[in-house]
Amino acid sequence: MAERNKEEMELDIAKMEFNFKGTSVICRSGSPLILADLKKVSVSKARAIIVLAEDGNADQSDDRALRTVLSLTGVKEGLRGQIVVELSDLDNEVLVKLVGGDLVQTVVAHDVIGRLMIQCARQPGLAQIWEDILGFENCEFYIKRWPQLDGMQFEDVLISFPDAIPCGVKVSSYGGKMVLNPEDSYVLQEGDEVLVIAEDDDTYSPAALPTVKEASFKNIARPARKSQKILLCGWRRDIDDMIVVLDAFLAPGSELWMFNDVLEKEREKKLTDGGLDINRLVNISLVHREGNAVIRHHLESLPLQSFDSILILADESVEDSAI
């Protein structure tokens, strides 16, 4: 449902040429802020409700998401499913969760993408893994309850699925909290669900425990972390959050080169306004360079061969554009 013409929405979906594999997509024109429009789509019977962020200003988008959550929680018949809300700014997450309570789960896509970019830059090949797991091809995440596993330790659960890889447990006694990679000694309780990576939700099931050949444990020493040199091209509105994450991940003595067309004297103010205290950075030092990443001679002024990773960011200056 959206505040658009029904025929226009159906036409846009048809242009995607996506294989829905038997799934019906029904479009309705209306506003999620109007209870009468919510009744059009039987919102009280929905298994899940997804509130998408709008294009444009982040605060305006999150403000509308908050009002949508208020409207949904006001449905007299109540809601059967969870509400998943896409937010644009991490700072607004607490308020939306406060209003929605246990019914609401939030996804701050902008922040998640920033963190994924950092991880992918540090671990070559990780981007392909994320694409496989989070896409609709290959294997995906599934959560399911298996009563026959109650009372079993997680170390045995790990080897109970020939066609799936257990990753965590949705713990019923913690209000359904998801615990990734729990302790081997954790014992599954009644109501617990197992999170796995599998090809499909009907391609896996637990089997009898296999015989495991015992072997001596080899203690492999972890190599010492080395300082790195990272180049950030562009300026995101949450770049201060990315700097904090990089400072936590990188080894002491690392350098973060910031190359964009924001004037150097304005950068410190922008970072400070975003909540970053440069003096509290422990592992990295900031190196500022002004220039445009699409102009070749600007790039040639940088020691490109010396960088361990280069991250290209979507510029804040065009973020509010509908393009």
Secondary structure, DSSP 4 states (H G I P E B T S, - for coil): -BSS-HHHHHHHHHHT----TT------B--TTSHHHHHHTTGGG-SEEEEPPPSS-HHHHHHHHHHHHHHHHT-TT--SSEEEEEES-GGGHHHHHHHHGGGEEEEEHHHHHHHHHHHHHHSTTHHHHHHHHHSSSS-EEEEE--GGGTT-BHHHHTTS-TTEEEEEEEEGGGTSEEEES--TTPBP-TT-EEEEEESSTTS----PPPP----PPP-PPPPPP---EEEEES--TTHHHHHHHHHHHSPTTEEEEEEESS-HHHHHHHHHHTT--GGG--SEEEEEEE--TTSHHHHTTS-GGG-SEEEEPPPGGGTTS--
